[in-house]
Amino acid sequence: MKLFRRVINPLFAFVAVQLIWVIIVISWISWFMGSHRRLRALAEQYSPDLLQRGWDWLILIEGLLLLGAILAGVYVIFLYWRRQAALYRAQHQFIAQVTHELKSPIASIQLHLETIRRRQPDPEQMDTFLDTMLADTDRLNTLVNNLLSANRLEQRGLKLNLTPCNLSELITNYFRPQQYALPKAGTMALDIAPEIHVRADTDWLKAVFRNLLENALLYSNGPPALKLTLQAEGDQAHLTFADQGRGLEKKELKKVFRMFYRVKSSGETIRGSGLGLFIIRAVILLHRGKVWIESEGLNKGVTVHITLPLISPVKERE
């Protein structure tokens, strides 16, 4: 059975088609040239006028074009299969990862609740338990929100409610409270230029901010050191979100925006669903903006760049 599956594997089928195509082309040309020589000899003997028409070469060209079209069709099918196979593998890994992401906080919450019920902890220990359970519920809430967001962004025809907003105030109001909720010894520096206005769907932009922060915390080395800047550059608002975490290799810089894609780290399992950067990119594109990532390499941090079209404050008031 395994041997049969290997034989019908599309990759082997594609290679086989290539070989068959080459054999057919060689056979076709050999047959045509042989027939052409015989027909030419007969034409020279009985009707020399036929030699001037050139219809025989046209038949050869048409045959080669037909074979080329068949090969192109096979190649397109192969590319489609490879893309679908990669998506299937990513979805399979995603299901396994999400299952783990769901079970871990649920098990933690259940354990703490059972401990509270059996032992009646003192107030100080109770506060610790409550903080842990609240963190686990936040983790579940983030995962569910990402699943719902990714599902909506995949639907064609999704339109955002783009309205004028003060991006400077939106970013400050979102990230300022987060400065006091970072892990121990973590820092976040904000360098926000005032009065930068864009058209945006504030709910979706908050989803972008949430995923930026979550990714930076997940891939940090020790206490996170984050820096967020916002400035106007020409007709664009330029937002950068930099960390000093694990960094990325050059080959990963574009792959990380794929749905379900997660950076592999040897000997270590990192939480996450592989949806964060996919959501960020999809939302920014719907805002008619751009997003890209820069990294100098492993353990040298990552900087996420986001640009959005600027509008004037007058248009916002209108």
C-alpha positions as CSV (number, residue, x, y, z in Angstrom):
1,M,0.0,0.0,0.0
2,K,2.8,2.4,0.9
3,L,4.6,1.6,-2.4
4,F,1.3,2.3,-4.3
5,R,1.0,5.7,-2.6
6,R,4.6,6.5,-3.5
7,V,3.9,5.6,-7.1
8,I,0.8,7.8,-7.4
9,N,2.4,10.7,-5.5
10,P,1.9,13.8,-7.7
11,L,5.6,14.6,-7.7
12,F,6.5,11.2,-9.2
13,A,3.6,11.6,-11.6
14,F,4.9,15.0,-12.7
15,V,8.3,13.6,-13.3
16,A,6.8,10.7,-15.2
17,V,4.8,13.1,-17.3
18,Q,7.9,15.1,-18.1
19,L,9.7,11.9,-19.3
20,I,6.7,10.8,-21.3
21,W,6.5,14.3,-22.9
22,V,10.1,14.2,-23.9
23,I,9.7,10.8,-25.4
24,I,6.6,11.8,-27.3
25,V,8.3,15.0,-28.6
26,I,11.4,13.0,-29.8
27,S,9.2,10.4,-31.4
28,W,7.0,13.0,-33.0
29,I,10.0,14.8,-34.5
30,S,11.6,11.6,-35.6
31,W,8.4,10.4,-37.2
32,F,7.8,13.7,-38.9
33,M,11.3,14.1,-40.2
34,G,11.2,10.5,-41.6
35,S,7.8,11.1,-43.3
36,H,8.9,14.5,-44.5
37,R,11.9,13.1,-46.2
38,R,9.9,10.4,-47.9
39,L,7.2,12.9,-49.0
40,R,9.8,15.3,-50.3
41,A,11.4,12.6,-52.4
42,L,8.0,11.7,-53.9
43,A,7.2,15.4,-54.5
44,E,10.5,15.9,-56.2
45,Q,9.8,13.0,-58.5
46,Y,6.1,13.6,-59.3
47,S,5.1,17.2,-58.4
48,P,7.9,19.7,-57.6
49,D,5.3,22.5,-57.1
50,L,4.3,21.0,-53.7
51,L,7.8,21.8,-52.3
52,Q,7.1,25.5,-52.2
53,R,4.0,25.5,-50.0
54,G,5.6,24.8,-46.5
55,W,2.5,23.2,-45.1
56,D,4.5,20.3,-43.7
57,W,6.5,22.5,-41.4
58,L,3.3,24.2,-40.2
59,I,2.1,20.8,-39.1
60,L,5.3,20.2,-37.1
61,I,4.9,23.5,-35.3
62,E,1.3,23.0,-34.5
63,G,2.1,19.6,-33.0
64,L,4.8,21.0,-30.9
65,L,2.6,23.8,-29.7
66,L,-0.1,21.3,-28.7
67,L,2.4,19.2,-26.7
68,G,3.7,22.4,-25.1
69,A,0.1,23.4,-24.0
70,I,-0.4,19.9,-22.5
71,L,2.9,20.2,-20.6
72,A,1.9,23.7,-19.4
73,G,-1.4,22.4,-18.1
74,V,0.3,19.6,-16.2
75,Y,2.7,22.1,-14.7
76,V,-0.1,24.3,-13.5
77,I,-1.9,21.3,-11.9
78,F,1.4,20.3,-10.2
79,L,1.8,23.8,-8.7
80,Y,-1.8,23.8,-7.5
81,W,-1.3,20.4,-5.9
82,R,1.9,21.5,-4.2
83,R,0.2,24.6,-2.8
84,Q,-2.7,22.6,-1.5
85,A,-0.4,20.0,0.0
86,A,1.5,22.7,1.9
87,L,-1.8,24.2,3.1
88,Y,-3.0,20.8,4.2
89,R,0.2,20.2,6.2
90,A,0.0,23.7,7.8
91,Q,-3.7,23.1,8.7
92,H,-2.9,19.7,10.3
93,Q,-0.1,21.3,12.3
94,F,-2.4,24.2,13.2
95,I,-5.1,21.9,14.6
96,A,-2.6,20.0,16.7
97,Q,-1.1,23.3,18.0
98,V,-4.5,24.9,18.7
99,T,-5.6,21.8,20.5
100,H,-2.6,22.1,22.8
101,E,-3.2,25.9,23.2
102,L,-6.8,25.2,24.3
103,K,-6.0,22.3,26.6
104,S,-3.2,24.0,28.5
105,P,-5.1,27.0,30.0
106,I,-8.2,24.9,30.5
107,A,-6.2,22.4,32.5
108,S,-4.6,25.2,34.5
109,I,-7.9,26.8,35.4
110,Q,-9.4,23.5,36.3
111,L,-6.4,22.7,38.6
112,H,-6.6,26.0,40.4
113,L,-10.4,25.7,40.9
114,E,-10.0,22.2,42.3
115,T,-7.3,23.4,44.6
116,I,-9.4,26.3,45.8
117,R,-12.4,24.0,46.4
118,R,-10.4,21.4,48.4
119,R,-7.9,23.5,50.4
120,Q,-9.5,26.9,50.9
121,P,-6.2,28.9,50.4
122,D,-5.4,32.1,52.3
123,P,-6.2,35.5,50.8
124,E,-2.6,36.0,49.5
125,Q,-2.5,32.6,47.8
126,M,-6.0,33.2,46.5
127,D,-4.9,36.4,44.7
128,T,-2.1,34.5,43.0
129,F,-4.5,31.8,41.9
130,L,-6.9,34.4,40.5
131,D,-4.2,36.2,38.7
132,T,-3.1,33.0,37.0
133,M,-6.6,32.1,36.0
134,L,-7.3,35.5,34.6
135,A,-4.1,35.2,32.6
136,D,-5.3,31.9,31.3
137,T,-8.7,33.3,30.3
138,D,-6.9,36.1,28.5
139,R,-4.9,33.5,26.6
140,L,-8.0,31.7,25.6
141,N,-9.7,34.9,24.6
142,T,-6.8,35.9,22.4
143,L,-6.8,32.5,20.7
144,V,-10.5,32.6,20.0
145,N,-10.3,36.2,18.7
146,N,-7.6,35.3,16.3
147,L,-9.5,32.3,15.0
148,L,-12.6,34.4,14.4
149,S,-10.5,37.2,12.9
150,A,-8.7,34.9,10.5
151,N,-12.0,33.3,9.4
152,R,-13.5,36.7,8.7
153,L,-10.4,38.0,6.8
154,E,-10.5,34.9,4.6
155,Q,-14.0,35.7,3.4
156,R,-14.1,37.5,0.1
157,G,-15.9,40.9,0.1
158,L,-15.0,41.8,3.7
159,K,-15.2,45.6,4.0
160,L,-13.9,47.5,6.9
161,N,-15.5,50.6,8.4
162,L,-12.8,53.1,7.6
163,T,-13.4,56.4,9.4
164,P,-11.0,59.3,10.1
165,C,-9.2,58.8,13.4
166,N,-6.2,60.2,15.3
167,L,-3.7,57.4,15.1
168,S,-1.4,59.0,17.6
169,E,-4.1,59.0,20.3
170,L,-5.3,55.5,19.4
171,I,-1.8,54.0,19.7
172,T,-1.0,55.9,22.9
173,N,-4.3,54.9,24.6
174,Y,-3.8,51.2,23.6
175,F,-0.2,50.7,24.5
176,R,0.2,53.1,27.5
177,P,-1.7,50.7,29.9
178,Q,0.3,47.7,28.4
179,Q,3.5,49.3,29.7
180,Y,2.4,48.3,33.2
181,A,1.2,44.8,32.3
182,L,4.5,43.6,30.9
183,P,6.4,40.6,32.4
184,K,8.8,41.4,35.2
185,A,11.6,43.8,34.2
186,G,10.0,44.3,30.7
187,T,10.2,47.7,29.2
188,M,8.3,49.5,26.4
189,A,9.3,52.9,25.0
190,L,6.8,55.0,23.1
191,D,7.9,57.6,20.6
192,I,4.6,58.9,19.2
193,A,4.4,62.0,17.0
194,P,1.3,63.9,17.8
195,E,-1.7,64.6,15.4
196,I,-1.1,61.9,12.9
197,H,-4.5,61.2,11.3
198,V,-5.5,58.2,9.1
199,R,-8.7,56.5,7.9
200,A,-9.0,53.3,9.9
201,D,-11.3,50.7,11.5
202,T,-10.2,51.1,15.1
203,D,-11.4,47.7,16.2
204,W,-9.3,45.9,13.5
205,L,-6.3,48.1,14.2
206,K,-6.5,47.1,17.9
207,A,-6.4,43.5,16.7
208,V,-3.2,44.4,14.9
209,F,-1.7,46.0,18.0
210,R,-2.7,43.0,20.1
211,N,-1.0,40.6,17.8
212,L,2.1,42.8,17.5
213,L,2.5,42.8,21.3
214,E,1.7,39.1,21.7
215,N,4.3,38.1,19.1
216,A,6.9,40.2,20.7
217,L,6.3,38.7,24.1
218,L,6.2,35.1,22.8
219,Y,9.5,35.4,21.0
220,S,11.4,37.5,23.6
221,N,14.7,36.4,25.1
222,G,14.2,37.1,28.8
223,P,12.5,40.3,29.8
224,P,11.0,42.0,26.7
225,A,12.5,45.3,25.6
226,L,10.1,46.9,23.1
227,K,10.2,50.2,21.3
228,L,7.2,51.7,19.3
229,T,7.6,54.7,17.1
230,L,5.1,56.6,15.0
231,Q,6.0,59.4,12.6
232,A,4.8,61.0,9.4
233,E,6.9,60.4,6.3
234,G,5.6,62.2,3.2
235,D,2.0,61.1,2.7
236,Q,2.3,58.0,4.9
237,A,2.1,57.3,8.6
238,H,5.0,55.0,9.5
239,L,4.6,52.8,12.6
240,T,7.5,50.6,13.7
241,F,7.4,48.0,16.5
242,A,10.8,46.7,17.5
243,D,11.9,44.1,20.0
244,Q,15.2,42.5,21.0
245,G,14.0,38.9,20.9
246,R,14.9,35.8,18.9
247,G,15.1,37.5,15.5
248,L,14.5,35.8,12.1
249,E,16.7,34.5,9.3
250,K,16.3,36.2,5.9
251,K,14.5,33.2,4.5
252,E,11.8,33.5,7.1
253,L,11.0,37.2,6.6
254,K,8.3,36.6,4.0
255,K,7.1,33.2,5.1
256,V,6.0,34.4,8.5
257,F,3.0,36.2,6.9
258,R,1.5,32.9,5.7
259,M,-1.5,31.6,7.4
260,F,-0.7,28.9,10.1
261,Y,3.1,29.5,9.6
262,R,5.1,29.2,12.7
263,V,8.9,29.7,13.1
264,K,10.5,26.5,14.1
265,S,12.9,26.5,17.0
266,S,15.1,23.5,17.7
267,G,14.4,21.8,21.0
268,E,11.7,24.3,22.1
269,T,8.0,24.6,21.8
270,I,6.7,28.2,21.5
271,R,3.1,29.0,22.1
272,G,1.1,30.6,19.4
273,S,-1.4,29.7,16.6
274,G,0.5,31.0,13.5
275,L,-2.2,33.5,12.8
276,G,-0.9,36.7,14.3
277,L,1.2,38.1,11.4
278,F,-1.3,36.7,8.8
279,I,-4.0,38.9,10.5
280,I,-1.7,41.9,10.7
281,R,-0.9,41.8,7.0
282,A,-4.5,41.2,5.9
283,V,-5.8,44.0,8.0
284,I,-3.2,46.5,6.9
285,L,-3.8,45.7,3.3
286,L,-7.5,46.3,3.7
287,H,-6.4,49.7,5.1
288,R,-4.5,50.3,1.8
289,G,-1.3,50.2,3.7
290,K,1.9,48.1,3.7
291,V,3.6,45.9,6.2
292,W,7.1,44.3,6.2
293,I,9.6,42.9,8.7
294,E,13.3,43.5,9.2
295,S,15.7,41.4,11.2
296,E,19.5,41.3,11.3
297,G,19.4,37.6,12.1
298,L,18.9,35.2,15.0
299,N,18.8,36.7,18.5
300,K,19.0,40.2,17.1
301,G,15.4,41.2,17.4
302,V,12.7,42.0,14.9
303,T,11.2,45.3,13.6
304,V,7.7,45.3,12.1
305,H,7.1,48.3,9.8
306,I,3.5,49.4,9.0
307,T,2.6,52.3,6.8
308,L,-0.9,53.9,6.3
309,P,-2.1,56.7,4.1
310,L,-2.3,60.0,5.9
311,I,-5.3,62.4,5.9
312,S,-5.5,66.0,7.1
313,P,-7.1,66.9,10.5
314,V,-9.6,69.0,8.5
315,K,-11.0,65.9,6.8
316,E,-11.3,64.2,10.2
317,R,-13.4,67.1,11.5
318,E,-15.6,67.0,8.4
